[in-house]
Amino acid sequence: MSKGKLIWDEWNTRHIKKHSVSVKEVEEGYERKEYEISSYSGRKIVFGKKKGRLLTIIVSFAKQERPYVVSARDTSKKERRAYEKIKTNQTI
């Protein structure tokens, strides 16, 4: 299943629902990404906003060119502190 720029399937759609996040919110948060960090195994951590809600979106490029959503959730307190440091040009 493909909606927009991100790759969706039954598993990741169900998984983000557990975190009370919709496909539309993730799509919009990804489009409005504030910052992106490279992670392991071809993954990226994206901080994106949707109507003032800061989301942490994990995507993988390991087996495809377009990003596959591994997870998406509200940004944790620890992640938000790191994000705020990045936004103010401080090191983590």
TORMI-746071 format. One line per 8 residues: number of its first residue (from 0); for each residue x, y, z of C-alpha. Coordinates in nm, 4 decimals, m for minus. Example, Ala and Ser with C-alpha at 12.3 -4.5 7.8 and 13.67 -1.06 7.14 Angstrom:
<pts>
0	1.2300,m0.4500,0.7800 ~ 1.3670,m0.1060,0.7140;
</pts>
This chain:
<pts>
0	0.0000,0.0000,0.0000 ~ 0.1477,0.3336,m0.0995 ~ 0.0163,0.6714,0.0124 ~ 0.2269,0.9708,m0.0832 ~ 0.6024,0.9560,m0.0418 ~ 0.6086,0.6956,0.2369 ~ 0.5602,0.3205,0.2013 ~ 0.2747,0.1734,0.4036;
8	0.1567,m0.1802,0.4678 ~ m0.0756,m0.3497,0.7146 ~ 0.1975,m0.3939,0.9783 ~ 0.3205,m0.0339,1.0028 ~ m0.0317,0.1066,0.9767 ~ m0.1385,m0.1050,1.2765 ~ 0.1854,m0.0266,1.4623 ~ 0.1485,0.3534,1.4487;
16	m0.2165,0.3219,1.5505 ~ m0.0912,0.1719,1.8804 ~ 0.0887,0.5045,1.9350 ~ m0.2307,0.7024,1.8572 ~ m0.0881,0.8401,1.5339 ~ m0.2643,0.8287,1.1966 ~ m0.1176,0.7713,0.8510 ~ m0.2213,1.1250,0.7549;
24	m0.0408,1.2742,1.0578 ~ 0.2776,1.0839,0.9725 ~ 0.2596,1.1856,0.6061 ~ 0.2160,1.5520,0.7027 ~ 0.4815,1.5354,0.9766 ~ 0.7271,1.3814,0.7312 ~ 0.6499,1.6528,0.4749 ~ 0.7096,1.9199,0.7405;
32	1.0179,1.7601,0.8899 ~ 1.2084,1.9863,1.1208 ~ 1.5210,1.7729,1.1552 ~ 1.6554,1.4341,1.0456 ~ 1.9186,1.2127,1.2114 ~ 2.0857,0.9088,1.0511 ~ 2.0508,0.5925,1.2549 ~ 2.1530,0.2285,1.2161;
40	2.0689,m0.0162,0.9344 ~ 1.9769,0.2513,0.6820 ~ 1.7225,0.4108,0.9149 ~ 1.6570,0.7774,0.9789 ~ 1.4898,0.9463,1.2729 ~ 1.2775,1.2376,1.1603 ~ 1.1296,1.5043,1.3857 ~ 0.8201,1.6411,1.2158;
48	0.5370,1.8673,1.3212 ~ 0.1659,1.8241,1.2626 ~ m0.0483,2.1101,1.4007 ~ 0.2043,2.1820,1.6770 ~ 0.2379,1.8128,1.7675 ~ 0.6017,1.7038,1.7443 ~ 0.6326,1.3491,1.6103 ~ 0.9273,1.1124,1.6022;
56	0.9095,0.9183,1.2762 ~ 1.1502,0.6307,1.2093 ~ 1.1918,0.5348,0.8454 ~ 1.4072,0.2751,0.6719 ~ 1.5728,0.2877,0.3316 ~ 1.7321,m0.0576,0.3698 ~ 1.5362,m0.2481,0.1023 ~ 1.3769,0.0273,m0.1062;
64	1.4364,0.3772,m0.2400 ~ 1.1306,0.5376,m0.0800 ~ 1.1079,0.5564,0.2998 ~ 0.9291,0.2698,0.4775 ~ 0.7722,0.3779,0.8071 ~ 0.9074,0.1609,1.0893 ~ 0.7410,0.3603,1.3685 ~ 0.5885,0.6969,1.4527;
72	0.4899,0.8382,1.7894 ~ 0.4737,1.1535,1.9953 ~ 0.8248,1.2709,2.0740 ~ 0.9419,1.1592,2.4201 ~ 1.0768,1.4053,2.6791 ~ 1.4326,1.2846,2.6133 ~ 1.3893,1.3196,2.2352 ~ 1.2298,1.6627,2.2774;
80	1.5294,1.7839,2.4842 ~ 1.7671,1.6594,2.2128 ~ 1.5515,1.8231,1.9458 ~ 1.5498,2.1552,2.1345 ~ 1.9308,2.1424,2.1661 ~ 1.9595,2.0815,1.7926 ~ 1.7239,2.3706,1.7185 ~ 1.9366,2.6038,1.9321;
88	2.2593,2.4763,1.7668 ~ 2.3909,2.2994,2.0734 ~ 2.5547,1.9579,2.0670 ~ 2.3684,1.6633,2.2119;
</pts>
